[in-house]
Amino acid sequence: MVSALDDAVGIVVSALRSSGLYNNSVIVFTSDNGGSTKGAGSNWPLKGHKSTLWEGGVRVPGFVHSPLLSSPGVYRGLFHAVDWFATIAGLAGAAVPPEVDGVDQWAALAGREAPARDSFVYNIAYSQDALKAAVREGDYKLVVGETRGNVWVKPGIAEQRLAQKNRKDDETDEEEIREEKIRGEEETTQEFMINCDALSRKDCRNRNKEINAYRSYKKVKDFFKDGLELRLYDLHSDPNEKEDLSALHPGMVRSLLRRLLQELPRAQASDNPPMDMAGDPRRFGSVWSPGWC
């Protein structure tokens, strides 16, 4: 896969050069999340994995290549994935709507200005019975309610686990795949229900859960009364998130919690449509198709 990606990027760069567009182009290489340790990934020495709020799940490498950059270097400022939209739009001369979360970081990347941000919200995800969120200001990061992936997986360990797993072969029929995705997840009682006749079981469950959670976001504050787990880290001295400082810096914990609570009214429900079996790669010569993933 890496070789195929390398070849594909080379084709694009060659096309830019041959068309005379290269000198006015910006090439960004980045990832959307950390590796999955359930497969064969490792984010060592960072903690966590894909879909978690630990640094191993959200901190990824990347680089920017462009003749518009005067000299090579390492950018050490904070950069959130949402900043790419504002940055690229700004490069193209487009106006960025004020309600957009991202900020234009091009001047900072080019070394002409100081980093454009010193804080960001990693994510806020909550239902009626759970809250998972994280926020960072400066070097301090507060993690709220995250219980998954609180481990450091060394290289090679994930591959061993994968090899030992009892995996279903390619002949597993579509119904078994569908049932595996929803097995063990019983639908809970909802305060507000939508008509599920035209939806899959998984989609119906997700929509009801999201609607209830976001119709009553103020209930999130009640989670703190029940002893919701809070962890505070200094990512400058402890990038691997090993030492919880919440007991030592209660003032910083309160400050970061206030930031999260201020953002709650703006939180949007995740869009997680059901898997579409019509996009199964086995129907298209093992090529992913829209709707499957």
Contacts in CASP RR format, 6 or more apart in sequence:
PFRMAT RR
TARGET T0000
AUTHOR 0000-0000-0000
METHOD contacts of the structure
MODEL  1
MVSALDDAVGIVVSALRSSGLYNNSVIVFTSDNGGSTKGAGSNWPLKGHK
STLWEGGVRVPGFVHSPLLSSPGVYRGLFHAVDWFATIAGLAGAAVPPEV
DGVDQWAALAGREAPARDSFVYNIAYSQDALKAAVREGDYKLVVGETRGN
VWVKPGIAEQRLAQKNRKDDETDEEEIREEKIRGEEETTQEFMINCDALS
RKDCRNRNKEINAYRSYKKVKDFFKDGLELRLYDLHSDPNEKEDLSALHP
GMVRSLLRRLLQELPRAQASDNPPMDMAGDPRRFGSVWSPGWC
9 27 0 8 1.000
9 29 0 8 1.000
12 27 0 8 1.000
13 22 0 8 1.000
13 27 0 8 1.000
16 22 0 8 1.000
16 25 0 8 1.000
22 67 0 8 1.000
23 67 0 8 1.000
24 67 0 8 1.000
24 68 0 8 1.000
25 66 0 8 1.000
25 67 0 8 1.000
26 64 0 8 1.000
26 65 0 8 1.000
26 66 0 8 1.000
26 68 0 8 1.000
26 88 0 8 1.000
26 91 0 8 1.000
27 64 0 8 1.000
27 65 0 8 1.000
27 66 0 8 1.000
28 62 0 8 1.000
28 63 0 8 1.000
28 64 0 8 1.000
28 84 0 8 1.000
28 88 0 8 1.000
29 62 0 8 1.000
29 63 0 8 1.000
29 64 0 8 1.000
29 65 0 8 1.000
30 60 0 8 1.000
30 61 0 8 1.000
30 62 0 8 1.000
30 81 0 8 1.000
30 84 0 8 1.000
31 60 0 8 1.000
31 61 0 8 1.000
31 62 0 8 1.000
32 60 0 8 1.000
32 81 0 8 1.000
33 50 0 8 1.000
33 51 0 8 1.000
33 57 0 8 1.000
33 58 0 8 1.000
33 60 0 8 1.000
34 43 0 8 1.000
34 49 0 8 1.000
34 50 0 8 1.000
34 56 0 8 1.000
34 57 0 8 1.000
34 58 0 8 1.000
34 59 0 8 1.000
34 60 0 8 1.000
35 41 0 8 1.000
35 42 0 8 1.000
35 43 0 8 1.000
35 49 0 8 1.000
35 50 0 8 1.000
35 56 0 8 1.000
35 57 0 8 1.000
36 49 0 8 1.000
36 50 0 8 1.000
36 51 0 8 1.000
37 43 0 8 1.000
37 48 0 8 1.000
37 49 0 8 1.000
37 50 0 8 1.000
37 149 0 8 1.000
37 153 0 8 1.000
37 157 0 8 1.000
37 158 0 8 1.000
38 49 0 8 1.000
38 158 0 8 1.000
38 161 0 8 1.000
39 158 0 8 1.000
39 161 0 8 1.000
39 162 0 8 1.000
40 156 0 8 1.000
40 158 0 8 1.000
40 159 0 8 1.000
40 162 0 8 1.000
41 49 0 8 1.000
41 153 0 8 1.000
41 158 0 8 1.000
41 159 0 8 1.000
42 153 0 8 1.000
42 154 0 8 1.000
42 155 0 8 1.000
42 156 0 8 1.000
42 157 0 8 1.000
42 158 0 8 1.000
43 49 0 8 1.000
43 55 0 8 1.000
43 56 0 8 1.000
43 57 0 8 1.000
43 153 0 8 1.000
44 152 0 8 1.000
44 153 0 8 1.000
44 154 0 8 1.000
44 155 0 8 1.000
45 152 0 8 1.000
45 240 0 8 1.000
46 54 0 8 1.000
46 55 0 8 1.000
46 56 0 8 1.000
46 57 0 8 1.000
46 59 0 8 1.000
46 152 0 8 1.000
46 239 0 8 1.000
46 240 0 8 1.000
46 241 0 8 1.000
47 54 0 8 1.000
47 55 0 8 1.000
47 56 0 8 1.000
47 149 0 8 1.000
47 150 0 8 1.000
47 151 0 8 1.000
47 152 0 8 1.000
47 240 0 8 1.000
47 241 0 8 1.000
47 242 0 8 1.000
48 54 0 8 1.000
48 55 0 8 1.000
48 56 0 8 1.000
48 57 0 8 1.000
48 149 0 8 1.000
48 150 0 8 1.000
48 151 0 8 1.000
48 152 0 8 1.000
48 153 0 8 1.000
49 56 0 8 1.000
49 57 0 8 1.000
49 149 0 8 1.000
49 153 0 8 1.000
50 57 0 8 1.000
51 57 0 8 1.000
51 148 0 8 1.000
52 58 0 8 1.000
52 146 0 8 1.000
52 148 0 8 1.000
52 149 0 8 1.000
53 122 0 8 1.000
53 123 0 8 1.000
53 132 0 8 1.000
53 133 0 8 1.000
53 134 0 8 1.000
53 143 0 8 1.000
53 146 0 8 1.000
54 143 0 8 1.000
54 146 0 8 1.000
54 149 0 8 1.000
54 150 0 8 1.000
54 241 0 8 1.000
55 235 0 8 1.000
55 239 0 8 1.000
55 240 0 8 1.000
55 241 0 8 1.000
58 122 0 8 1.000
58 134 0 8 1.000
64 109 0 8 1.000
68 110 0 8 1.000
69 109 0 8 1.000
69 110 0 8 1.000
70 110 0 8 1.000
75 108 0 8 1.000
75 109 0 8 1.000
75 115 0 8 1.000
76 115 0 8 1.000
77 108 0 8 1.000
77 115 0 8 1.000
77 117 0 8 1.000
78 115 0 8 1.000
78 117 0 8 1.000
78 118 0 8 1.000
78 119 0 8 1.000
78 120 0 8 1.000
78 136 0 8 1.000
78 138 0 8 1.000
79 105 0 8 1.000
79 117 0 8 1.000
80 101 0 8 1.000
80 102 0 8 1.000
80 117 0 8 1.000
80 120 0 8 1.000
82 100 0 8 1.000
82 101 0 8 1.000
82 102 0 8 1.000
83 102 0 8 1.000
83 103 0 8 1.000
83 104 0 8 1.000
83 105 0 8 1.000
83 116 0 8 1.000
83 117 0 8 1.000
85 96 0 8 1.000
85 100 0 8 1.000
85 102 0 8 1.000
86 96 0 8 1.000
86 100 0 8 1.000
86 102 0 8 1.000
86 103 0 8 1.000
86 104 0 8 1.000
86 105 0 8 1.000
87 103 0 8 1.000
87 104 0 8 1.000
87 105 0 8 1.000
87 106 0 8 1.000
87 109 0 8 1.000
89 95 0 8 1.000
89 96 0 8 1.000
89 104 0 8 1.000
90 96 0 8 1.000
90 104 0 8 1.000
90 106 0 8 1.000
91 106 0 8 1.000
96 102 0 8 1.000
96 104 0 8 1.000
103 116 0 8 1.000
103 117 0 8 1.000
104 116 0 8 1.000
105 115 0 8 1.000
105 116 0 8 1.000
105 117 0 8 1.000
107 113 0 8 1.000
107 116 0 8 1.000
108 114 0 8 1.000
108 115 0 8 1.000
108 116 0 8 1.000
118 137 0 8 1.000
118 138 0 8 1.000
119 135 0 8 1.000
119 136 0 8 1.000
119 137 0 8 1.000
119 138 0 8 1.000
119 259 0 8 1.000
120 135 0 8 1.000
120 136 0 8 1.000
121 133 0 8 1.000
121 134 0 8 1.000
121 135 0 8 1.000
121 259 0 8 1.000
121 260 0 8 1.000
121 263 0 8 1.000
122 133 0 8 1.000
122 134 0 8 1.000
122 135 0 8 1.000
122 136 0 8 1.000
122 141 0 8 1.000
123 132 0 8 1.000
123 133 0 8 1.000
123 134 0 8 1.000
124 131 0 8 1.000
124 133 0 8 1.000
124 260 0 8 1.000
124 263 0 8 1.000
124 264 0 8 1.000
124 267 0 8 1.000
125 131 0 8 1.000
125 132 0 8 1.000
125 133 0 8 1.000
125 270 0 8 1.000
126 132 0 8 1.000
126 133 0 8 1.000
126 213 0 8 1.000
126 217 0 8 1.000
126 220 0 8 1.000
126 223 0 8 1.000
126 267 0 8 1.000
127 209 0 8 1.000
127 210 0 8 1.000
127 212 0 8 1.000
127 213 0 8 1.000
128 188 0 8 1.000
128 191 0 8 1.000
128 209 0 8 1.000
128 212 0 8 1.000
128 213 0 8 1.000
128 216 0 8 1.000
128 219 0 8 1.000
129 188 0 8 1.000
130 145 0 8 1.000
130 223 0 8 1.000
131 144 0 8 1.000
131 145 0 8 1.000
131 220 0 8 1.000
131 223 0 8 1.000
131 228 0 8 1.000
132 144 0 8 1.000
132 145 0 8 1.000
132 146 0 8 1.000
133 143 0 8 1.000
133 144 0 8 1.000
133 145 0 8 1.000
133 260 0 8 1.000
134 141 0 8 1.000
134 142 0 8 1.000
134 143 0 8 1.000
134 144 0 8 1.000
134 146 0 8 1.000
135 141 0 8 1.000
135 142 0 8 1.000
135 256 0 8 1.000
135 259 0 8 1.000
135 260 0 8 1.000
135 263 0 8 1.000
136 142 0 8 1.000
136 235 0 8 1.000
137 255 0 8 1.000
137 256 0 8 1.000
137 259 0 8 1.000
139 234 0 8 1.000
139 235 0 8 1.000
139 236 0 8 1.000
139 237 0 8 1.000
140 232 0 8 1.000
140 233 0 8 1.000
140 234 0 8 1.000
140 235 0 8 1.000
140 249 0 8 1.000
140 252 0 8 1.000
140 256 0 8 1.000
141 232 0 8 1.000
141 233 0 8 1.000
141 235 0 8 1.000
141 241 0 8 1.000
142 230 0 8 1.000
142 231 0 8 1.000
142 232 0 8 1.000
142 246 0 8 1.000
142 252 0 8 1.000
142 253 0 8 1.000
142 256 0 8 1.000
142 257 0 8 1.000
142 260 0 8 1.000
143 230 0 8 1.000
143 231 0 8 1.000
143 232 0 8 1.000
143 233 0 8 1.000
143 241 0 8 1.000
144 228 0 8 1.000
144 229 0 8 1.000
144 230 0 8 1.000
144 257 0 8 1.000
144 260 0 8 1.000
145 228 0 8 1.000
145 229 0 8 1.000
145 230 0 8 1.000
146 229 0 8 1.000
146 231 0 8 1.000
147 229 0 8 1.000
152 240 0 8 1.000
168 176 0 8 1.000
168 180 0 8 1.000
170 282 0 8 1.000
174 277 0 8 1.000
174 280 0 8 1.000
177 275 0 8 1.000
177 277 0 8 1.000
178 275 0 8 1.000
178 277 0 8 1.000
181 202 0 8 1.000
181 275 0 8 1.000
182 201 0 8 1.000
182 202 0 8 1.000
182 205 0 8 1.000
185 202 0 8 1.000
185 205 0 8 1.000
187 201 0 8 1.000
187 204 0 8 1.000
187 205 0 8 1.000
187 208 0 8 1.000
188 209 0 8 1.000
190 208 0 8 1.000
190 209 0 8 1.000
190 212 0 8 1.000
191 212 0 8 1.000
191 216 0 8 1.000
192 208 0 8 1.000
192 211 0 8 1.000
192 212 0 8 1.000
192 215 0 8 1.000
193 208 0 8 1.000
194 204 0 8 1.000
194 207 0 8 1.000
194 208 0 8 1.000
194 211 0 8 1.000
196 204 0 8 1.000
196 207 0 8 1.000
196 208 0 8 1.000
199 207 0 8 1.000
199 274 0 8 1.000
200 274 0 8 1.000
202 274 0 8 1.000
202 275 0 8 1.000
203 273 0 8 1.000
203 274 0 8 1.000
206 272 0 8 1.000
210 269 0 8 1.000
210 270 0 8 1.000
211 269 0 8 1.000
213 269 0 8 1.000
214 267 0 8 1.000
214 268 0 8 1.000
214 269 0 8 1.000
217 264 0 8 1.000
217 265 0 8 1.000
217 267 0 8 1.000
218 264 0 8 1.000
220 261 0 8 1.000
220 264 0 8 1.000
221 261 0 8 1.000
224 257 0 8 1.000
230 246 0 8 1.000
230 253 0 8 1.000
230 257 0 8 1.000
231 241 0 8 1.000
231 244 0 8 1.000
231 246 0 8 1.000
232 244 0 8 1.000
232 245 0 8 1.000
232 246 0 8 1.000
232 249 0 8 1.000
232 252 0 8 1.000
232 253 0 8 1.000
232 256 0 8 1.000
233 241 0 8 1.000
233 243 0 8 1.000
233 244 0 8 1.000
233 245 0 8 1.000
234 243 0 8 1.000
234 245 0 8 1.000
235 241 0 8 1.000
245 252 0 8 1.000
246 253 0 8 1.000
273 291 0 8 1.000
275 291 0 8 1.000
275 292 0 8 1.000
275 293 0 8 1.000
276 290 0 8 1.000
276 291 0 8 1.000
276 292 0 8 1.000
277 292 0 8 1.000
278 289 0 8 1.000
278 291 0 8 1.000
279 288 0 8 1.000
279 289 0 8 1.000
279 290 0 8 1.000
279 291 0 8 1.000
279 292 0 8 1.000
280 289 0 8 1.000
280 292 0 8 1.000
281 287 0 8 1.000
281 288 0 8 1.000
281 289 0 8 1.000
281 292 0 8 1.000
283 289 0 8 1.000
END
